[in-house]
Amino acid sequence: MCIRDRNEIESADLKPDEDKDLEERFKIISNSEKIKIAINEAIFNLNGDTDCMGAIQKIEQAYRYLNKEDVMPELKEVATKLESAFYDIEDYFREISDLGEGIEYSNEELDEIQLRIDLIQKLKLKYGKSIYDILEYLENLKRELNEIKLADETKEKLTEEYDKTYKKCKGPVSYTHLTLPTKRIV
C-alpha cells in the first residue's frame, strides 16, 4: 500500500502551488474569448479605424486646437492637461494591445489543465488538503519505506550470521577440553 501510494504521488510530479497556478490559468483561458472581445473593443474605442476617429485622435485634436494662439489663454492649462492625458492614454493603448496579442489558447490546453486540476483534487481527497500536505505525506512514506528496507536488510544480515553460527555449532563436537570428575558420585 505504501509503495502504491508513493508511486501514485511521485508519478503526479506535483509542484508547490501548482493547483493555484492551474486554476488561475483555467480562469483566464475559459474567459479568454470575453477578455479578447473586451480588449478589442477598448482598442477600437481608443484608436478608431479608417471610418471613425478613436478617443486618442479626438483628444489629440482637442488639445492641439486649444493650444493654438488665437484661442482663449485660459484654455491653455486645459490643453496641457489634455496633452498629458493623450500621452497617458497612448501608453494604456500600447499595454492593452500587448495584452490582447498575448491572449491565446486552445481547447486542448483547457482540457489538459482541467485533467491536471482533477488529478490534483483526487490526490487531495486521498492524501491531504493541499499540495504541501501531499508532498509531506510522500516524504513520510519514503522515510517509512526506507526504514522497512533497512529493517529487511538488517534481518537478512542477522539471518545469515545465525545460519553461519548454527552450522558451526552443528558440526562435530569435541569434548577434549572437558575434564571428567575422578570420583563417582552415587
C-alpha positions in Angstrom: 0.0 0.0 0.0 2.8 2.4 0.9 4.6 1.7 -2.4 1.4 2.2 -4.4 0.7 5.5 -2.7 4.3 6.6 -3.2 4.3 5.7 -6.9 0.9 7.5 -7.4 2.1 10.7 -5.8 5.5 10.6 -7.5 4.0 10.0 -10.9 1.9 13.1 -10.5 5.1 15.2 -10.2 3.4 17.8 -8.1 4.8 21.3 -7.7 4.1 23.6 -4.7 1.2 26.0 -5.5 0.7 24.3 -8.9 -3.1 24.0 -8.2 -3.4 27.7 -7.7 -1.5 28.5 -10.8 -3.6 26.0 -12.8 -6.8 27.4 -11.5 -5.7 30.9 -12.4 -4.7 29.8 -15.9 -8.0 27.9 -16.3 -10.0 31.1 -15.4 -8.0 33.1 -17.9 -8.4 30.6 -20.7 -12.0 29.8 -20.1 -12.7 33.6 -20.2 -10.2 34.4 -22.9 -12.8 35.0 -25.6 -14.7 37.5 -23.4 -11.3 39.1 -22.4 -10.3 39.3 -26.1 -13.6 40.9 -27.1 -13.3 43.5 -24.3 -9.7 44.3 -25.3 -10.6 44.6 -28.9 -13.5 47.0 -28.0 -11.1 49.1 -25.9 -8.6 49.2 -28.8 -11.2 50.2 -31.2 -12.6 52.9 -28.9 -9.1 54.3 -28.3 -7.7 54.0 -31.8 -10.8 54.0 -34.1 -10.4 52.8 -37.6 -10.4 54.3 -41.1 -14.1 55.3 -40.9 -14.0 57.0 -37.5 -11.6 58.5 -35.0 -10.9 56.9 -31.7 -10.6 58.6 -28.4 -6.8 59.1 -28.8 -7.2 61.1 -32.1 -10.1 63.1 -30.7 -8.1 64.1 -27.6 -5.1 64.9 -29.7 -7.3 67.0 -32.0 -8.8 68.8 -29.0 -5.5 69.7 -27.2 -3.9 70.8 -30.5 -6.9 73.1 -31.2 -6.9 74.5 -27.6 -3.2 75.1 -27.8 -3.4 77.5 -30.7 -2.5 81.1 -30.2 -5.9 82.6 -31.2 -7.8 80.5 -28.6 -8.6 81.9 -25.1 -5.5 81.9 -22.9 -7.5 80.3 -20.0 -7.8 77.1 -22.1 -4.0 76.7 -22.4 -4.0 74.9 -19.0 -6.8 72.6 -20.1 -4.8 72.0 -23.3 -1.8 71.0 -21.3 -3.9 68.6 -19.2 -5.4 67.1 -22.4 -1.9 66.6 -23.9 -0.8 64.8 -20.7 -3.9 62.6 -20.9 -3.2 62.0 -24.6 0.2 60.5 -23.8 -1.1 58.5 -20.9 -3.9 57.0 -23.0 -1.4 56.2 -25.8 0.6 54.3 -23.2 -2.5 52.4 -22.0 -3.4 51.7 -25.6 0.0 50.0 -26.1 -0.4 48.0 -22.9 -3.9 46.9 -23.9 -2.7 46.0 -27.4 0.2 43.9 -26.0 -2.2 42.1 -23.6 -4.6 41.4 -26.4 -1.8 39.8 -28.5 -0.7 37.7 -25.6 -4.1 36.0 -25.1 -4.1 32.8 -26.9 -5.5 29.4 -26.0 -6.6 26.1 -27.4 -9.3 23.8 -26.3 -6.6 21.1 -25.9 -4.8 23.3 -23.4 -8.0 23.9 -21.5 -8.7 20.1 -21.4 -5.1 19.4 -20.2 -5.4 21.9 -17.4 -8.8 20.5 -16.4 -7.4 17.0 -16.3 -4.4 18.2 -14.2 -6.8 20.0 -11.8 -8.9 16.9 -11.5 -5.8 14.7 -10.7 -4.7 17.1 -8.0 -8.2 17.2 -6.5 -8.2 13.4 -6.4 -4.9 13.3 -4.7 -6.0 15.9 -2.2 -9.0 13.7 -1.3 -6.8 10.8 -0.7 -3.6 12.2 0.8 -4.1 15.7 2.2 -5.9 19.0 1.9 -3.1 20.8 0.0 -0.2 20.0 -2.3 2.1 20.7 0.7 0.2 18.1 2.7 0.5 15.6 -0.1 4.2 16.2 -0.5 4.8 15.9 3.2 2.9 12.6 3.2 5.1 11.5 0.3 8.2 12.3 2.3 6.9 10.4 5.3 6.1 7.4 3.0 9.6 7.5 1.7 11.1 7.6 5.2 8.9 4.6 6.3 9.8 2.6 3.2 13.4 3.3 3.8 13.1 2.2 7.4 11.4 -1.0 6.2 14.1 -1.6 3.7 16.8 -1.1 6.3 15.0 -3.4 8.7 14.8 -6.1 6.0 18.5 -5.7 5.2 19.3 -6.0 8.9 17.1 -9.0 9.3 18.8 -10.6 6.3 22.3 -10.0 7.7 21.3 -11.4 11.1 19.7 -14.4 9.4 23.0 -15.1 7.6 25.0 -14.7 10.8 22.6 -17.0 12.6 22.9 -19.6 9.8 26.7 -19.5 9.9 26.8 -19.8 13.7 24.2 -22.6 13.6 26.3 -24.5 11.1 29.4 -24.1 13.2 27.6 -25.3 16.3 26.0 -28.3 14.5 29.4 -29.7 13.3 31.4 -32.4 15.2 31.6 -31.7 18.9 35.0 -32.1 20.6 34.9 -33.0 24.3 38.7 -33.0 24.8 38.6 -29.7 26.6 36.3 -31.1 29.2 37.6 -32.9 32.3 35.6 -35.7 33.8 35.3 -36.0 37.5 37.5 -38.7 39.0 35.2 -39.7 41.7 31.9 -41.1 41.0 29.0 -39.6 42.9 26.3 -42.1 43.7 
